[in-house]
Amino acid sequence: MAAEELTIAHGVWQKFRDYCREVKVEMKRVNWPSKQEVYGNTVMVLATTFAFAFFFWICDSVFSRLVIHTLEYFLHHTA
């Protein structure tokens, strides 16, 4: 039984080594972006994030005031 466990353990380590070797080969094939591309994409993401934040802030303000005025109207006219 011990010999069978050793071959199973050896098989697991062999698979792990094969996996690591394949990862290393694939990582060499990756086309990494340049620093300029990363910088440009980062700026674009930040600008878009702030633009959407501003847009949603405006929408939230408008809808909040609309709800407040609607509630005040109905509360004062029901009595």
C-alpha positions in Angstrom: 0.0 0.0 0.0 2.9 2.4 0.7 4.3 2.0 -2.8 1.0 2.9 -4.3 0.8 6.0 -2.2 4.3 7.0 -3.3 3.4 6.7 -6.9 0.3 8.7 -6.4 2.3 11.4 -4.6 4.9 11.3 -7.3 2.2 11.7 -10.0 0.8 14.7 -8.2 4.2 16.4 -8.0 4.9 15.6 -11.7 1.6 17.1 -12.7 2.4 20.2 -10.6 5.9 20.6 -12.2 4.3 20.1 -15.7 1.7 22.8 -14.9 4.4 25.2 -13.7 6.5 24.6 -16.8 3.5 25.2 -19.1 2.7 28.4 -17.2 6.2 29.6 -17.7 6.0 28.9 -21.5 2.6 30.7 -21.8 3.8 33.7 -19.8 6.6 34.2 -22.4 3.9 34.4 -25.1 1.9 37.1 -23.3 1.9 40.5 -25.1 2.3 42.9 -22.2 1.1 46.5 -22.6 3.6 49.3 -22.6 3.8 51.8 -19.7 2.2 54.4 -22.0 -0.7 52.2 -22.7 -1.2 51.4 -19.0 -1.0 55.1 -18.2 -3.5 56.0 -20.9 -5.9 53.3 -19.8 -5.6 54.3 -16.1 -6.4 57.9 -16.9 -9.4 56.9 -19.1 -10.8 54.7 -16.3 -10.4 57.4 -13.7 -11.9 60.1 -15.9 -14.9 57.8 -16.7 -15.3 56.9 -13.1 -15.4 60.5 -12.0 -17.8 61.4 -14.9 -20.2 58.7 -13.9 -19.9 59.7 -10.2 -20.8 63.3 -11.1 -23.7 62.2 -13.3 -25.2 59.9 -10.6 -24.7 62.7 -8.0 -26.7 65.1 -10.1 -29.4 62.4 -10.7 -29.6 61.6 -7.0 -29.9 65.3 -6.1 -32.7 65.9 -8.7 -34.6 62.8 -7.6 -34.2 63.5 -3.9 -35.6 67.0 -4.3 -38.4 65.7 -6.5 -39.4 63.1 -3.8 -39.2 65.7 -1.0 -41.4 68.2 -2.9 -43.9 65.5 -3.8 -44.1 64.2 -0.2 -44.4 67.8 1.1 -47.2 68.5 -1.4 -49.2 65.4 -0.4 -48.6 65.9 3.3 -49.8 69.5 3.3 -52.8 68.9 1.1 -54.3 65.8 2.7 -55.2 67.6 6.0 
